[in-house]
Amino acid sequence: MERQFIPADVPFKKRVKFIENYTLITQDSERMMLFAGDQKVEHLNKDFYGENISKDDADPEHLFKIAKGSKIGVFATQFGLISKYGLDYPEIPYLVKLNSKTNLVKTEQADPFSNQWLTVDKVARFKKQSLLKIAAVGYTIYIGSEFEYKMLKQAANIVNEAHQNGLVAILWIYPRGKAVKDEKDPHLIAGATGIAACLGADFVKVNYPEKKGKESKEIFKEAVISAGKTKVVCAGGSSADPREFFQRLHDQIFISGASGNATGRNIHQKDLATAIKMCNAISAITFDSKSVDEAMNIYQS
């Protein structure tokens, strides 16, 4: 394994803490398995209640039960949920999402802007007071929005403040707005990962690119190269057939060169037992370099 890259803006006295947090969320590997639980705001209750969604998913605590019962790198969700449930689940590694918005206002109405909710210093204080394993913070940017300049400024400050506190900084970056014709254009996705590198992020989460007539696993290489020392992870997307999902994840890591995944709906929309097996199968590919067949064996066990 290559040695963890310590950004220069991590103070010397915080470097050990940064390495501890980085090692925790990567399970001492080069990759991260992020369990995404921030959709309670982003997608409202549509992702948690309805047809083909387990009844377990209606209760927010389902997310914490999954994260506790399975092997993950980090569980990403909003501050309030961690505050409500965290003391009951102190063994979970947490990422505090610092901004969120609903999907009610469509791009045709207004370009997206997701404003910062909390400062990194407040998260650091909460970590000290609660003694929870808060290892990282996260923030979403919509490039192509007329408000991108505000989000870029907030992100730059968040990354620096996270490093000042020994925390890992992870950015979600999506091309979105009236100026964006194709949100999954490979060059735009590569542009997004390049922005993450310029902001100093440790990881960046992007959507998997699509281009008619070309294999996504090949065109995604551009985004991985563009990110430089910033690690790239892919959004899991809407629920898919497990084998198809594992194959796509395997391709992203072992062909495209991605450094893991950020998965939500493909995990939490299942009942607890199945969701835990799904998590463990994803982690087997991500952390242990297992094959698709081996991941399926874990999922079907």
Stockholm file with secondary structure:
# STOCKHOLM 1.0

chainA/1-301         MERQFIPADVPFKKRVKFIENYTLITQDSERMMLFAGDQKVEHLNKDFYGENISKDDADPEHLFKIAKGSKIGVFATQFGLISKYGLDYPEIPYLVKLNSKTNLVKTEQADPFSNQWLTVDKVARFKKQSLLKIAAVGYTIYIGSEFEYKMLKQAANIVNEAHQNGLVAILWIYPRGKAVKDEKDPHLIAGATGIAACLGADFVKVNYPEKKGKESKEIFKEAVISAGKTKVVCAGGSSADPREFFQRLHDQIFISGASGNATGRNIHQKDLATAIKMCNAISAITFDSKSVDEAMNIYQS
#=GR chainA/1-301 SS CCCCCCCTTSCGGGHHHHHHHHHHHHTTSSCEEEEECCHHHHTGGGGTSSTTSCGGGGSTHHHHHHHHHSCCSEEEEEHHHHHHHGGGCTTSEEEEECBCCCSCSCTTTCCCCCCBCSCHHHHHHHHHHHCCEEEEEEEEEEETSTTHHHHHHHHHHHHHHHHHTTCEEEEEEEECSTTCSCTTCHHHHHHHHHHHHHHTCSEEEECCCCBTTBCHHHHTHHHHHHTTTSEEEEECCSCCCHHHHHHHHHHIIIIICCCEEEESHHHHTSCHHHHHHHHHHHHHHHHHCCCHHHHHHHHHC
#=GC SS_cons         CCCCCCCTTSCGGGHHHHHHHHHHHHTTSSCEEEEECCHHHHTGGGGTSSTTSCGGGGSTHHHHHHHHHSCCSEEEEEHHHHHHHGGGCTTSEEEEECBCCCSCSCTTTCCCCCCBCSCHHHHHHHHHHHCCEEEEEEEEEEETSTTHHHHHHHHHHHHHHHHHTTCEEEEEEEECSTTCSCTTCHHHHHHHHHHHHHHTCSEEEECCCCBTTBCHHHHTHHHHHHTTTSEEEEECCSCCCHHHHHHHHHHIIIIICCCEEEESHHHHTSCHHHHHHHHHHHHHHHHHCCCHHHHHHHHHC
//
